[in-house]
């Protein structure tokens, strides 16, 4: 009966007043209670996890409270980590040579540390197919598969470098390299003067993130958690939607100006080009303000909650980098070089693949390239939706769409401006209309801060019908001056008006 009064180590402090009396009673009755162990004092009891009292209830300390400043993990880091595989270095540690042992350990972490490691075999196959004269659709397909694990590994390497550079520089690295694949493909397409491929691929990335990724995540998460109401923080979603609407405005104005202008087609094209370049500068300023907002002033909105394991411990509290700084930097440069090589193969063979498969270039650029190129990140978003962690899912889908809309697209226009290629923000009526309706549908879906599977169904159906519209539309891609092409289109429109 006496043991029932001994407080459990995690009982509320308000009940600990009984403790001195019990201790005193036991100490004065040692001969009668030799079978009982002397109770420990409250100071000597060390729970497995630090605790705080807040408003009469216990609250576990976060990693930031324990260490003052921690390595914060964004939604992109969380999403990519869901596809990583823990490496066993017991065999590598037996190698006697230190240099060889370090190289093998890094090789195991970088190449074999992902569940997509089997797809690395597509990289040498794509290079062999290129130089052995295989059909160009095979080169295109193998290059597309090879980009899947590379995109996930770039995210892993930037996170490893963030351990050494600090949270701020690490956040900038993640923001810069988060959509490195799309930016590299856009640059190579620009160098080949395929402006329409650049526009289609970037538009497809935005559409796939907002409709396919988010729709699949809400559908799967709603079915897996059908008995509960899924909730998320609207603050991050509101910020991203506002930036997406700004990007949409910058796309709409050149299109509306082209239809409303009464000038000659060439003069209209020149004015549209200048308006597009000015809009791109505004978008880059908005992205700079977004980085300051995300990394400095309102960082708490974008930081994700830490995972907990079965014991209630902070799963990422003891995380340490698995590779060194210089090793990570060298691997990152190497991965970027391989992405550049495969991107060049993609751009060179996309038209032949389109002809061979009987599919338009617009459908391949808008649908296939974004799906396969970001499959690892998309799969991570769906996995976290299954776990009822919609904040991470929204951070991946909306964050990627926002970064492409207000950073990658205007940066592509600026790069084209620098190299002397006339690229504007006029994405034509079908493309811009699809983008506008996508952003509006996403904003209405996320307006109440809750989710269920029907919202995912609606977003997926929107994506399917948009994909069908690009499947049936045939837009021939001919390299040449984009302004002249737009002037010819304007001339044709004037003829139809007459």
Secondary structure as the mmCIF struct_conf table of DSSP 4:
data_model
#
loop_
_struct_conf.conf_type_id
_struct_conf.id
_struct_conf.beg_label_comp_id
_struct_conf.beg_label_asym_id
_struct_conf.beg_label_seq_id
_struct_conf.end_label_comp_id
_struct_conf.end_label_asym_id
_struct_conf.end_label_seq_id
HELX_RH_3T_P HELX_RH_3T_P1 UNK A 2 UNK A 5
BEND BEND1 UNK A 6 UNK A 6
HELX_LH_PP_P HELX_LH_PP_P1 UNK A 7 UNK A 8
TURN_TY1_P TURN_TY1_P1 UNK A 9 UNK A 10
BEND BEND2 UNK A 11 UNK A 11
HELX_RH_3T_P HELX_RH_3T_P2 UNK A 13 UNK A 18
HELX_RH_AL_P HELX_RH_AL_P1 UNK A 19 UNK A 27
TURN_TY1_P TURN_TY1_P2 UNK A 28 UNK A 32
TURN_TY1_P TURN_TY1_P3 UNK A 34 UNK A 35
BEND BEND3 UNK A 36 UNK A 36
HELX_LH_PP_P HELX_LH_PP_P2 UNK A 37 UNK A 41
TURN_TY1_P TURN_TY1_P4 UNK A 42 UNK A 44
BEND BEND4 UNK A 48 UNK A 49
STRN STRN1 UNK A 51 UNK A 54
TURN_TY1_P TURN_TY1_P5 UNK A 55 UNK A 56
STRN STRN2 UNK A 57 UNK A 60
HELX_LH_PP_P HELX_LH_PP_P3 UNK A 61 UNK A 62
HELX_RH_AL_P HELX_RH_AL_P2 UNK A 63 UNK A 67
BEND BEND5 UNK A 68 UNK A 69
HELX_RH_AL_P HELX_RH_AL_P3 UNK A 75 UNK A 81
TURN_TY1_P TURN_TY1_P6 UNK A 82 UNK A 83
STRN STRN3 UNK A 84 UNK A 84
TURN_TY1_P TURN_TY1_P7 UNK A 90 UNK A 91
HELX_RH_3T_P HELX_RH_3T_P3 UNK A 92 UNK A 94
BEND BEND6 UNK A 96 UNK A 96
HELX_RH_AL_P HELX_RH_AL_P4 UNK A 98 UNK A 111
BEND BEND7 UNK A 112 UNK A 113
STRN STRN4 UNK A 114 UNK A 114
TURN_TY1_P TURN_TY1_P8 UNK A 115 UNK A 116
HELX_RH_3T_P HELX_RH_3T_P4 UNK A 117 UNK A 120
HELX_RH_AL_P HELX_RH_AL_P5 UNK A 121 UNK A 131
TURN_TY1_P TURN_TY1_P9 UNK A 132 UNK A 133
HELX_RH_AL_P HELX_RH_AL_P6 UNK A 136 UNK A 165
HELX_RH_AL_P HELX_RH_AL_P7 UNK A 167 UNK A 177
TURN_TY1_P TURN_TY1_P10 UNK A 178 UNK A 179
HELX_RH_AL_P HELX_RH_AL_P8 UNK A 180 UNK A 191
TURN_TY1_P TURN_TY1_P11 UNK A 192 UNK A 193
HELX_RH_AL_P HELX_RH_AL_P9 UNK A 195 UNK A 207
HELX_RH_PI_P HELX_RH_PI_P1 UNK A 208 UNK A 213
HELX_RH_AL_P HELX_RH_AL_P10 UNK A 214 UNK A 224
TURN_TY1_P TURN_TY1_P12 UNK A 225 UNK A 227
BEND BEND8 UNK A 228 UNK A 228
STRN STRN5 UNK A 230 UNK A 231
HELX_RH_AL_P HELX_RH_AL_P11 UNK A 234 UNK A 260
BEND BEND9 UNK A 263 UNK A 263
HELX_RH_AL_P HELX_RH_AL_P12 UNK A 265 UNK A 292
HELX_RH_PI_P HELX_RH_PI_P2 UNK A 293 UNK A 297
TURN_TY1_P TURN_TY1_P13 UNK A 298 UNK A 298
HELX_RH_AL_P HELX_RH_AL_P13 UNK A 299 UNK A 302
HELX_LH_PP_P HELX_LH_PP_P4 UNK A 303 UNK A 307
STRN STRN6 UNK A 308 UNK A 308
TURN_TY1_P TURN_TY1_P14 UNK A 310 UNK A 311
BEND BEND10 UNK A 312 UNK A 312
STRN STRN7 UNK A 314 UNK A 314
TURN_TY1_P TURN_TY1_P15 UNK A 315 UNK A 318
BEND BEND11 UNK A 322 UNK A 323
HELX_RH_AL_P HELX_RH_AL_P14 UNK A 325 UNK A 357
TURN_TY1_P TURN_TY1_P16 UNK A 358 UNK A 358
HELX_RH_AL_P HELX_RH_AL_P15 UNK A 361 UNK A 363
HELX_RH_PI_P HELX_RH_PI_P3 UNK A 364 UNK A 368
HELX_RH_AL_P HELX_RH_AL_P16 UNK A 369 UNK A 373
TURN_TY1_P TURN_TY1_P17 UNK A 374 UNK A 374
HELX_RH_AL_P HELX_RH_AL_P17 UNK A 375 UNK A 386
TURN_TY1_P TURN_TY1_P18 UNK A 387 UNK A 388
HELX_RH_AL_P HELX_RH_AL_P18 UNK A 390 UNK A 403
HELX_RH_PI_P HELX_RH_PI_P4 UNK A 404 UNK A 408
HELX_RH_AL_P HELX_RH_AL_P19 UNK A 409 UNK A 419
TURN_TY1_P TURN_TY1_P19 UNK A 420 UNK A 420
BEND BEND12 UNK A 425 UNK A 425
HELX_RH_AL_P HELX_RH_AL_P20 UNK A 428 UNK A 445
TURN_TY1_P TURN_TY1_P20 UNK A 446 UNK A 448
BEND BEND13 UNK A 449 UNK A 449
STRN STRN8 UNK A 450 UNK A 451
HELX_RH_AL_P HELX_RH_AL_P21 UNK A 453 UNK A 472
BEND BEND14 UNK A 480 UNK A 480
HELX_RH_AL_P HELX_RH_AL_P22 UNK A 482 UNK A 497
#
